[in-house]
Amino acid sequence: MTKVGNIVSLFSSNDKGHLTRPELEMDEKGIIGDRHYNKNDERSVLIASLDSYTLVKKHNIQIEYGVLGENILMDYNPYHLETGARLKINNVILEISQHCTLCKSFTKIDTKLPKLLKNDRGIFAKVIEQGNIKEGDIVYLLD
């Protein structure tokens, strides 16, 4: 187990939109209380890196954390991880399931955004071991 980073922010979606959360509770069906809960366990958690926001800012596009639709924003870039790699955050184990697809709705923010983030928007994970995670928690890469 190798320490790779920390949780910067957490988000979940409901009928009111994409909201910042101090803590997320997860089980094998995803994030409890999220509108995507129990819909597709392969895409139940979207992880993004601060690197995505840095890339966008370098292109003079201003967006706030959470705009990319992520559930977990961390200061570690997991985009290079292969399917099956596992992250441990507090008592939760997440398994990388697939890279995030391009979202054309980002053109509403800036027409350059979808192409800019084509390979840098995020990565999906499924919950292997349930539990809670909080802002500031340490992220470990399991060997």
Chimera marker file (.cmm) of the C-alpha trace (Angstrom):
<marker_set name="trace">
<marker id="1" x="0.000" y="0.000" z="0.000" r="1" g="1" b="0" radius="0.5"/>
<marker id="2" x="1.461" y="3.328" z="-1.123" r="1" g="1" b="0" radius="0.5"/>
<marker id="3" x="0.255" y="6.771" z="-0.055" r="1" g="1" b="0" radius="0.5"/>
<marker id="4" x="-0.422" y="8.771" z="-3.246" r="1" g="1" b="0" radius="0.5"/>
<marker id="5" x="-2.491" y="11.782" z="-2.190" r="1" g="1" b="0" radius="0.5"/>
<marker id="6" x="-5.425" y="13.294" z="-0.344" r="1" g="1" b="0" radius="0.5"/>
<marker id="7" x="-9.110" y="13.999" z="-0.908" r="1" g="1" b="0" radius="0.5"/>
<marker id="8" x="-9.635" y="17.679" z="-1.770" r="1" g="1" b="0" radius="0.5"/>
<marker id="9" x="-13.448" y="17.764" z="-2.178" r="1" g="1" b="0" radius="0.5"/>
<marker id="10" x="-16.425" y="15.420" z="-2.315" r="1" g="1" b="0" radius="0.5"/>
<marker id="11" x="-19.649" y="15.746" z="-4.302" r="1" g="1" b="0" radius="0.5"/>
<marker id="12" x="-22.902" y="13.911" z="-4.950" r="1" g="1" b="0" radius="0.5"/>
<marker id="13" x="-25.856" y="14.584" z="-7.199" r="1" g="1" b="0" radius="0.5"/>
<marker id="14" x="-29.534" y="14.747" z="-6.398" r="1" g="1" b="0" radius="0.5"/>
<marker id="15" x="-32.631" y="16.537" z="-7.745" r="1" g="1" b="0" radius="0.5"/>
<marker id="16" x="-31.120" y="19.883" z="-6.694" r="1" g="1" b="0" radius="0.5"/>
<marker id="17" x="-27.910" y="19.351" z="-8.666" r="1" g="1" b="0" radius="0.5"/>
<marker id="18" x="-24.282" y="18.494" z="-7.979" r="1" g="1" b="0" radius="0.5"/>
<marker id="19" x="-23.532" y="19.399" z="-4.356" r="1" g="1" b="0" radius="0.5"/>
<marker id="20" x="-20.423" y="19.576" z="-2.179" r="1" g="1" b="0" radius="0.5"/>
<marker id="21" x="-20.453" y="17.051" z="0.654" r="1" g="1" b="0" radius="0.5"/>
<marker id="22" x="-18.255" y="16.819" z="3.753" r="1" g="1" b="0" radius="0.5"/>
<marker id="23" x="-18.524" y="13.018" z="3.671" r="1" g="1" b="0" radius="0.5"/>
<marker id="24" x="-19.696" y="10.256" z="1.310" r="1" g="1" b="0" radius="0.5"/>
<marker id="25" x="-21.126" y="6.929" z="2.427" r="1" g="1" b="0" radius="0.5"/>
<marker id="26" x="-20.638" y="4.112" z="-0.070" r="1" g="1" b="0" radius="0.5"/>
<marker id="27" x="-21.631" y="0.511" z="-0.526" r="1" g="1" b="0" radius="0.5"/>
<marker id="28" x="-21.330" y="-1.944" z="-3.414" r="1" g="1" b="0" radius="0.5"/>
<marker id="29" x="-24.133" y="-0.106" z="-5.280" r="1" g="1" b="0" radius="0.5"/>
<marker id="30" x="-22.311" y="3.246" z="-5.209" r="1" g="1" b="0" radius="0.5"/>
<marker id="31" x="-22.695" y="6.462" z="-3.251" r="1" g="1" b="0" radius="0.5"/>
<marker id="32" x="-25.685" y="6.268" z="-0.906" r="1" g="1" b="0" radius="0.5"/>
<marker id="33" x="-28.098" y="9.118" z="-1.630" r="1" g="1" b="0" radius="0.5"/>
<marker id="34" x="-26.595" y="9.931" z="-5.048" r="1" g="1" b="0" radius="0.5"/>
<marker id="35" x="-28.939" y="9.998" z="-8.048" r="1" g="1" b="0" radius="0.5"/>
<marker id="36" x="-26.720" y="7.416" z="-9.793" r="1" g="1" b="0" radius="0.5"/>
<marker id="37" x="-26.908" y="4.993" z="-6.857" r="1" g="1" b="0" radius="0.5"/>
<marker id="38" x="-27.644" y="1.391" z="-7.904" r="1" g="1" b="0" radius="0.5"/>
<marker id="39" x="-27.714" y="2.227" z="-11.639" r="1" g="1" b="0" radius="0.5"/>
<marker id="40" x="-24.342" y="0.998" z="-12.932" r="1" g="1" b="0" radius="0.5"/>
<marker id="41" x="-21.773" y="-0.265" z="-10.449" r="1" g="1" b="0" radius="0.5"/>
<marker id="42" x="-18.986" y="0.065" z="-13.058" r="1" g="1" b="0" radius="0.5"/>
<marker id="43" x="-19.649" y="3.833" z="-13.184" r="1" g="1" b="0" radius="0.5"/>
<marker id="44" x="-20.813" y="4.442" z="-9.629" r="1" g="1" b="0" radius="0.5"/>
<marker id="45" x="-17.959" y="6.753" z="-8.537" r="1" g="1" b="0" radius="0.5"/>
<marker id="46" x="-16.269" y="9.388" z="-10.716" r="1" g="1" b="0" radius="0.5"/>
<marker id="47" x="-12.788" y="10.391" z="-9.573" r="1" g="1" b="0" radius="0.5"/>
<marker id="48" x="-11.090" y="13.538" z="-10.863" r="1" g="1" b="0" radius="0.5"/>
<marker id="49" x="-7.686" y="15.075" z="-10.275" r="1" g="1" b="0" radius="0.5"/>
<marker id="50" x="-6.735" y="18.660" z="-9.497" r="1" g="1" b="0" radius="0.5"/>
<marker id="51" x="-4.612" y="18.313" z="-12.651" r="1" g="1" b="0" radius="0.5"/>
<marker id="52" x="-7.803" y="18.588" z="-14.748" r="1" g="1" b="0" radius="0.5"/>
<marker id="53" x="-8.659" y="21.943" z="-13.189" r="1" g="1" b="0" radius="0.5"/>
<marker id="54" x="-5.060" y="23.141" z="-13.631" r="1" g="1" b="0" radius="0.5"/>
<marker id="55" x="-5.191" y="22.187" z="-17.322" r="1" g="1" b="0" radius="0.5"/>
<marker id="56" x="-8.460" y="24.074" z="-17.809" r="1" g="1" b="0" radius="0.5"/>
<marker id="57" x="-7.126" y="27.137" z="-15.991" r="1" g="1" b="0" radius="0.5"/>
<marker id="58" x="-4.004" y="27.170" z="-18.218" r="1" g="1" b="0" radius="0.5"/>
<marker id="59" x="-6.394" y="27.607" z="-21.165" r="1" g="1" b="0" radius="0.5"/>
<marker id="60" x="-8.071" y="30.596" z="-19.482" r="1" g="1" b="0" radius="0.5"/>
<marker id="61" x="-11.286" y="28.733" z="-18.681" r="1" g="1" b="0" radius="0.5"/>
<marker id="62" x="-12.609" y="29.395" z="-15.187" r="1" g="1" b="0" radius="0.5"/>
<marker id="63" x="-14.620" y="26.613" z="-13.549" r="1" g="1" b="0" radius="0.5"/>
<marker id="64" x="-15.290" y="25.679" z="-9.941" r="1" g="1" b="0" radius="0.5"/>
<marker id="65" x="-14.517" y="22.316" z="-8.376" r="1" g="1" b="0" radius="0.5"/>
<marker id="66" x="-17.329" y="19.847" z="-9.041" r="1" g="1" b="0" radius="0.5"/>
<marker id="67" x="-18.196" y="21.165" z="-12.509" r="1" g="1" b="0" radius="0.5"/>
<marker id="68" x="-16.632" y="18.085" z="-14.114" r="1" g="1" b="0" radius="0.5"/>
<marker id="69" x="-19.260" y="15.950" z="-12.386" r="1" g="1" b="0" radius="0.5"/>
<marker id="70" x="-16.796" y="14.189" z="-10.129" r="1" g="1" b="0" radius="0.5"/>
<marker id="71" x="-17.713" y="12.607" z="-6.814" r="1" g="1" b="0" radius="0.5"/>
<marker id="72" x="-14.142" y="12.606" z="-5.552" r="1" g="1" b="0" radius="0.5"/>
<marker id="73" x="-11.584" y="15.310" z="-6.283" r="1" g="1" b="0" radius="0.5"/>
<marker id="74" x="-8.051" y="14.436" z="-5.199" r="1" g="1" b="0" radius="0.5"/>
<marker id="75" x="-4.573" y="15.881" z="-5.481" r="1" g="1" b="0" radius="0.5"/>
<marker id="76" x="-3.389" y="12.632" z="-7.123" r="1" g="1" b="0" radius="0.5"/>
<marker id="77" x="-3.826" y="11.984" z="-10.837" r="1" g="1" b="0" radius="0.5"/>
<marker id="78" x="-5.238" y="8.454" z="-11.274" r="1" g="1" b="0" radius="0.5"/>
<marker id="79" x="-5.837" y="8.679" z="-15.040" r="1" g="1" b="0" radius="0.5"/>
<marker id="80" x="-2.859" y="6.437" z="-15.841" r="1" g="1" b="0" radius="0.5"/>
<marker id="81" x="-4.200" y="3.590" z="-13.702" r="1" g="1" b="0" radius="0.5"/>
<marker id="82" x="-5.310" y="0.430" z="-15.457" r="1" g="1" b="0" radius="0.5"/>
<marker id="83" x="-8.690" y="-1.205" z="-15.030" r="1" g="1" b="0" radius="0.5"/>
<marker id="84" x="-8.566" y="-3.296" z="-11.863" r="1" g="1" b="0" radius="0.5"/>
<marker id="85" x="-6.179" y="-1.038" z="-9.945" r="1" g="1" b="0" radius="0.5"/>
<marker id="86" x="-7.426" y="-0.363" z="-6.429" r="1" g="1" b="0" radius="0.5"/>
<marker id="87" x="-7.450" y="2.719" z="-4.232" r="1" g="1" b="0" radius="0.5"/>
<marker id="88" x="-8.035" y="2.688" z="-0.477" r="1" g="1" b="0" radius="0.5"/>
<marker id="89" x="-9.532" y="5.778" z="1.141" r="1" g="1" b="0" radius="0.5"/>
<marker id="90" x="-10.278" y="5.438" z="4.855" r="1" g="1" b="0" radius="0.5"/>
<marker id="91" x="-12.142" y="2.088" z="5.027" r="1" g="1" b="0" radius="0.5"/>
<marker id="92" x="-13.376" y="2.200" z="1.399" r="1" g="1" b="0" radius="0.5"/>
<marker id="93" x="-11.731" y="0.276" z="-1.416" r="1" g="1" b="0" radius="0.5"/>
<marker id="94" x="-12.442" y="1.473" z="-4.959" r="1" g="1" b="0" radius="0.5"/>
<marker id="95" x="-11.519" y="-0.450" z="-8.091" r="1" g="1" b="0" radius="0.5"/>
<marker id="96" x="-10.845" y="1.433" z="-11.324" r="1" g="1" b="0" radius="0.5"/>
<marker id="97" x="-13.414" y="0.225" z="-13.851" r="1" g="1" b="0" radius="0.5"/>
<marker id="98" x="-13.111" y="2.522" z="-16.895" r="1" g="1" b="0" radius="0.5"/>
<marker id="99" x="-11.932" y="5.869" z="-18.141" r="1" g="1" b="0" radius="0.5"/>
<marker id="100" x="-14.503" y="8.625" z="-18.306" r="1" g="1" b="0" radius="0.5"/>
<marker id="101" x="-16.056" y="9.369" z="-21.652" r="1" g="1" b="0" radius="0.5"/>
<marker id="102" x="-16.108" y="12.769" z="-23.308" r="1" g="1" b="0" radius="0.5"/>
<marker id="103" x="-19.047" y="14.915" z="-22.219" r="1" g="1" b="0" radius="0.5"/>
<marker id="104" x="-20.320" y="17.211" z="-24.972" r="1" g="1" b="0" radius="0.5"/>
<marker id="105" x="-22.426" y="19.176" z="-22.469" r="1" g="1" b="0" radius="0.5"/>
<marker id="106" x="-19.192" y="20.921" z="-21.445" r="1" g="1" b="0" radius="0.5"/>
<marker id="107" x="-19.505" y="23.035" z="-24.607" r="1" g="1" b="0" radius="0.5"/>
<marker id="108" x="-22.055" y="25.088" z="-22.641" r="1" g="1" b="0" radius="0.5"/>
<marker id="109" x="-19.147" y="26.232" z="-20.448" r="1" g="1" b="0" radius="0.5"/>
<marker id="110" x="-16.599" y="26.644" z="-23.253" r="1" g="1" b="0" radius="0.5"/>
<marker id="111" x="-16.500" y="25.103" z="-26.735" r="1" g="1" b="0" radius="0.5"/>
<marker id="112" x="-12.854" y="24.017" z="-26.178" r="1" g="1" b="0" radius="0.5"/>
<marker id="113" x="-13.570" y="22.148" z="-22.953" r="1" g="1" b="0" radius="0.5"/>
<marker id="114" x="-14.660" y="18.714" z="-24.313" r="1" g="1" b="0" radius="0.5"/>
<marker id="115" x="-11.583" y="18.279" z="-26.520" r="1" g="1" b="0" radius="0.5"/>
<marker id="116" x="-9.291" y="19.733" z="-23.890" r="1" g="1" b="0" radius="0.5"/>
<marker id="117" x="-10.447" y="17.208" z="-21.275" r="1" g="1" b="0" radius="0.5"/>
<marker id="118" x="-10.843" y="14.253" z="-23.646" r="1" g="1" b="0" radius="0.5"/>
<marker id="119" x="-8.358" y="12.118" z="-21.685" r="1" g="1" b="0" radius="0.5"/>
<marker id="120" x="-8.226" y="14.197" z="-18.526" r="1" g="1" b="0" radius="0.5"/>
<marker id="121" x="-11.755" y="14.499" z="-17.160" r="1" g="1" b="0" radius="0.5"/>
<marker id="122" x="-11.803" y="11.594" z="-14.769" r="1" g="1" b="0" radius="0.5"/>
<marker id="123" x="-11.887" y="7.891" z="-14.179" r="1" g="1" b="0" radius="0.5"/>
<marker id="124" x="-14.725" y="5.662" z="-12.989" r="1" g="1" b="0" radius="0.5"/>
<marker id="125" x="-14.483" y="3.236" z="-10.097" r="1" g="1" b="0" radius="0.5"/>
<marker id="126" x="-16.720" y="0.717" z="-8.415" r="1" g="1" b="0" radius="0.5"/>
<marker id="127" x="-16.979" y="0.168" z="-4.685" r="1" g="1" b="0" radius="0.5"/>
<marker id="128" x="-15.335" y="-3.066" z="-3.514" r="1" g="1" b="0" radius="0.5"/>
<marker id="129" x="-15.456" y="-2.416" z="0.240" r="1" g="1" b="0" radius="0.5"/>
<marker id="130" x="-18.099" y="-0.141" z="1.698" r="1" g="1" b="0" radius="0.5"/>
<marker id="131" x="-17.562" y="2.652" z="4.175" r="1" g="1" b="0" radius="0.5"/>
<marker id="132" x="-17.257" y="6.422" z="4.499" r="1" g="1" b="0" radius="0.5"/>
<marker id="133" x="-14.760" y="8.912" z="3.149" r="1" g="1" b="0" radius="0.5"/>
<marker id="134" x="-14.221" y="12.525" z="4.175" r="1" g="1" b="0" radius="0.5"/>
<marker id="135" x="-12.488" y="15.566" z="2.782" r="1" g="1" b="0" radius="0.5"/>
<marker id="136" x="-8.803" y="15.390" z="3.725" r="1" g="1" b="0" radius="0.5"/>
<marker id="137" x="-8.657" y="11.577" z="3.859" r="1" g="1" b="0" radius="0.5"/>
<marker id="138" x="-5.458" y="9.972" z="2.587" r="1" g="1" b="0" radius="0.5"/>
<marker id="139" x="-5.560" y="8.071" z="-0.718" r="1" g="1" b="0" radius="0.5"/>
<marker id="140" x="-3.527" y="4.862" z="-0.966" r="1" g="1" b="0" radius="0.5"/>
<marker id="141" x="-2.768" y="2.826" z="-4.067" r="1" g="1" b="0" radius="0.5"/>
<marker id="142" x="-2.986" y="-0.866" z="-3.221" r="1" g="1" b="0" radius="0.5"/>
<marker id="143" x="-0.134" y="-3.010" z="-4.540" r="1" g="1" b="0" radius="0.5"/>
<link id1="1" id2="2" r="1" g="1" b="0" radius="0.2"/>
<link id1="2" id2="3" r="1" g="1" b="0" radius="0.2"/>
<link id1="3" id2="4" r="1" g="1" b="0" radius="0.2"/>
<link id1="4" id2="5" r="1" g="1" b="0" radius="0.2"/>
<link id1="5" id2="6" r="1" g="1" b="0" radius="0.2"/>
<link id1="6" id2="7" r="1" g="1" b="0" radius="0.2"/>
<link id1="7" id2="8" r="1" g="1" b="0" radius="0.2"/>
<link id1="8" id2="9" r="1" g="1" b="0" radius="0.2"/>
<link id1="9" id2="10" r="1" g="1" b="0" radius="0.2"/>
<link id1="10" id2="11" r="1" g="1" b="0" radius="0.2"/>
<link id1="11" id2="12" r="1" g="1" b="0" radius="0.2"/>
<link id1="12" id2="13" r="1" g="1" b="0" radius="0.2"/>
<link id1="13" id2="14" r="1" g="1" b="0" radius="0.2"/>
<link id1="14" id2="15" r="1" g="1" b="0" radius="0.2"/>
<link id1="15" id2="16" r="1" g="1" b="0" radius="0.2"/>
<link id1="16" id2="17" r="1" g="1" b="0" radius="0.2"/>
<link id1="17" id2="18" r="1" g="1" b="0" radius="0.2"/>
<link id1="18" id2="19" r="1" g="1" b="0" radius="0.2"/>
<link id1="19" id2="20" r="1" g="1" b="0" radius="0.2"/>
<link id1="20" id2="21" r="1" g="1" b="0" radius="0.2"/>
<link id1="21" id2="22" r="1" g="1" b="0" radius="0.2"/>
<link id1="22" id2="23" r="1" g="1" b="0" radius="0.2"/>
<link id1="23" id2="24" r="1" g="1" b="0" radius="0.2"/>
<link id1="24" id2="25" r="1" g="1" b="0" radius="0.2"/>
<link id1="25" id2="26" r="1" g="1" b="0" radius="0.2"/>
<link id1="26" id2="27" r="1" g="1" b="0" radius="0.2"/>
<link id1="27" id2="28" r="1" g="1" b="0" radius="0.2"/>
<link id1="28" id2="29" r="1" g="1" b="0" radius="0.2"/>
<link id1="29" id2="30" r="1" g="1" b="0" radius="0.2"/>
<link id1="30" id2="31" r="1" g="1" b="0" radius="0.2"/>
<link id1="31" id2="32" r="1" g="1" b="0" radius="0.2"/>
<link id1="32" id2="33" r="1" g="1" b="0" radius="0.2"/>
<link id1="33" id2="34" r="1" g="1" b="0" radius="0.2"/>
<link id1="34" id2="35" r="1" g="1" b="0" radius="0.2"/>
<link id1="35" id2="36" r="1" g="1" b="0" radius="0.2"/>
<link id1="36" id2="37" r="1" g="1" b="0" radius="0.2"/>
<link id1="37" id2="38" r="1" g="1" b="0" radius="0.2"/>
<link id1="38" id2="39" r="1" g="1" b="0" radius="0.2"/>
<link id1="39" id2="40" r="1" g="1" b="0" radius="0.2"/>
<link id1="40" id2="41" r="1" g="1" b="0" radius="0.2"/>
<link id1="41" id2="42" r="1" g="1" b="0" radius="0.2"/>
<link id1="42" id2="43" r="1" g="1" b="0" radius="0.2"/>
<link id1="43" id2="44" r="1" g="1" b="0" radius="0.2"/>
<link id1="44" id2="45" r="1" g="1" b="0" radius="0.2"/>
<link id1="45" id2="46" r="1" g="1" b="0" radius="0.2"/>
<link id1="46" id2="47" r="1" g="1" b="0" radius="0.2"/>
<link id1="47" id2="48" r="1" g="1" b="0" radius="0.2"/>
<link id1="48" id2="49" r="1" g="1" b="0" radius="0.2"/>
<link id1="49" id2="50" r="1" g="1" b="0" radius="0.2"/>
<link id1="50" id2="51" r="1" g="1" b="0" radius="0.2"/>
<link id1="51" id2="52" r="1" g="1" b="0" radius="0.2"/>
<link id1="52" id2="53" r="1" g="1" b="0" radius="0.2"/>
<link id1="53" id2="54" r="1" g="1" b="0" radius="0.2"/>
<link id1="54" id2="55" r="1" g="1" b="0" radius="0.2"/>
<link id1="55" id2="56" r="1" g="1" b="0" radius="0.2"/>
<link id1="56" id2="57" r="1" g="1" b="0" radius="0.2"/>
<link id1="57" id2="58" r="1" g="1" b="0" radius="0.2"/>
<link id1="58" id2="59" r="1" g="1" b="0" radius="0.2"/>
<link id1="59" id2="60" r="1" g="1" b="0" radius="0.2"/>
<link id1="60" id2="61" r="1" g="1" b="0" radius="0.2"/>
<link id1="61" id2="62" r="1" g="1" b="0" radius="0.2"/>
<link id1="62" id2="63" r="1" g="1" b="0" radius="0.2"/>
<link id1="63" id2="64" r="1" g="1" b="0" radius="0.2"/>
<link id1="64" id2="65" r="1" g="1" b="0" radius="0.2"/>
<link id1="65" id2="66" r="1" g="1" b="0" radius="0.2"/>
<link id1="66" id2="67" r="1" g="1" b="0" radius="0.2"/>
<link id1="67" id2="68" r="1" g="1" b="0" radius="0.2"/>
<link id1="68" id2="69" r="1" g="1" b="0" radius="0.2"/>
<link id1="69" id2="70" r="1" g="1" b="0" radius="0.2"/>
<link id1="70" id2="71" r="1" g="1" b="0" radius="0.2"/>
<link id1="71" id2="72" r="1" g="1" b="0" radius="0.2"/>
<link id1="72" id2="73" r="1" g="1" b="0" radius="0.2"/>
<link id1="73" id2="74" r="1" g="1" b="0" radius="0.2"/>
<link id1="74" id2="75" r="1" g="1" b="0" radius="0.2"/>
<link id1="75" id2="76" r="1" g="1" b="0" radius="0.2"/>
<link id1="76" id2="77" r="1" g="1" b="0" radius="0.2"/>
<link id1="77" id2="78" r="1" g="1" b="0" radius="0.2"/>
<link id1="78" id2="79" r="1" g="1" b="0" radius="0.2"/>
<link id1="79" id2="80" r="1" g="1" b="0" radius="0.2"/>
<link id1="80" id2="81" r="1" g="1" b="0" radius="0.2"/>
<link id1="81" id2="82" r="1" g="1" b="0" radius="0.2"/>
<link id1="82" id2="83" r="1" g="1" b="0" radius="0.2"/>
<link id1="83" id2="84" r="1" g="1" b="0" radius="0.2"/>
<link id1="84" id2="85" r="1" g="1" b="0" radius="0.2"/>
<link id1="85" id2="86" r="1" g="1" b="0" radius="0.2"/>
<link id1="86" id2="87" r="1" g="1" b="0" radius="0.2"/>
<link id1="87" id2="88" r="1" g="1" b="0" radius="0.2"/>
<link id1="88" id2="89" r="1" g="1" b="0" radius="0.2"/>
<link id1="89" id2="90" r="1" g="1" b="0" radius="0.2"/>
<link id1="90" id2="91" r="1" g="1" b="0" radius="0.2"/>
<link id1="91" id2="92" r="1" g="1" b="0" radius="0.2"/>
<link id1="92" id2="93" r="1" g="1" b="0" radius="0.2"/>
<link id1="93" id2="94" r="1" g="1" b="0" radius="0.2"/>
<link id1="94" id2="95" r="1" g="1" b="0" radius="0.2"/>
<link id1="95" id2="96" r="1" g="1" b="0" radius="0.2"/>
<link id1="96" id2="97" r="1" g="1" b="0" radius="0.2"/>
<link id1="97" id2="98" r="1" g="1" b="0" radius="0.2"/>
<link id1="98" id2="99" r="1" g="1" b="0" radius="0.2"/>
<link id1="99" id2="100" r="1" g="1" b="0" radius="0.2"/>
<link id1="100" id2="101" r="1" g="1" b="0" radius="0.2"/>
<link id1="101" id2="102" r="1" g="1" b="0" radius="0.2"/>
<link id1="102" id2="103" r="1" g="1" b="0" radius="0.2"/>
<link id1="103" id2="104" r="1" g="1" b="0" radius="0.2"/>
<link id1="104" id2="105" r="1" g="1" b="0" radius="0.2"/>
<link id1="105" id2="106" r="1" g="1" b="0" radius="0.2"/>
<link id1="106" id2="107" r="1" g="1" b="0" radius="0.2"/>
<link id1="107" id2="108" r="1" g="1" b="0" radius="0.2"/>
<link id1="108" id2="109" r="1" g="1" b="0" radius="0.2"/>
<link id1="109" id2="110" r="1" g="1" b="0" radius="0.2"/>
<link id1="110" id2="111" r="1" g="1" b="0" radius="0.2"/>
<link id1="111" id2="112" r="1" g="1" b="0" radius="0.2"/>
<link id1="112" id2="113" r="1" g="1" b="0" radius="0.2"/>
<link id1="113" id2="114" r="1" g="1" b="0" radius="0.2"/>
<link id1="114" id2="115" r="1" g="1" b="0" radius="0.2"/>
<link id1="115" id2="116" r="1" g="1" b="0" radius="0.2"/>
<link id1="116" id2="117" r="1" g="1" b="0" radius="0.2"/>
<link id1="117" id2="118" r="1" g="1" b="0" radius="0.2"/>
<link id1="118" id2="119" r="1" g="1" b="0" radius="0.2"/>
<link id1="119" id2="120" r="1" g="1" b="0" radius="0.2"/>
<link id1="120" id2="121" r="1" g="1" b="0" radius="0.2"/>
<link id1="121" id2="122" r="1" g="1" b="0" radius="0.2"/>
<link id1="122" id2="123" r="1" g="1" b="0" radius="0.2"/>
<link id1="123" id2="124" r="1" g="1" b="0" radius="0.2"/>
<link id1="124" id2="125" r="1" g="1" b="0" radius="0.2"/>
<link id1="125" id2="126" r="1" g="1" b="0" radius="0.2"/>
<link id1="126" id2="127" r="1" g="1" b="0" radius="0.2"/>
<link id1="127" id2="128" r="1" g="1" b="0" radius="0.2"/>
<link id1="128" id2="129" r="1" g="1" b="0" radius="0.2"/>
<link id1="129" id2="130" r="1" g="1" b="0" radius="0.2"/>
<link id1="130" id2="131" r="1" g="1" b="0" radius="0.2"/>
<link id1="131" id2="132" r="1" g="1" b="0" radius="0.2"/>
<link id1="132" id2="133" r="1" g="1" b="0" radius="0.2"/>
<link id1="133" id2="134" r="1" g="1" b="0" radius="0.2"/>
<link id1="134" id2="135" r="1" g="1" b="0" radius="0.2"/>
<link id1="135" id2="136" r="1" g="1" b="0" radius="0.2"/>
<link id1="136" id2="137" r="1" g="1" b="0" radius="0.2"/>
<link id1="137" id2="138" r="1" g="1" b="0" radius="0.2"/>
<link id1="138" id2="139" r="1" g="1" b="0" radius="0.2"/>
<link id1="139" id2="140" r="1" g="1" b="0" radius="0.2"/>
<link id1="140" id2="141" r="1" g="1" b="0" radius="0.2"/>
<link id1="141" id2="142" r="1" g="1" b="0" radius="0.2"/>
<link id1="142" id2="143" r="1" g="1" b="0" radius="0.2"/>
</marker_set>
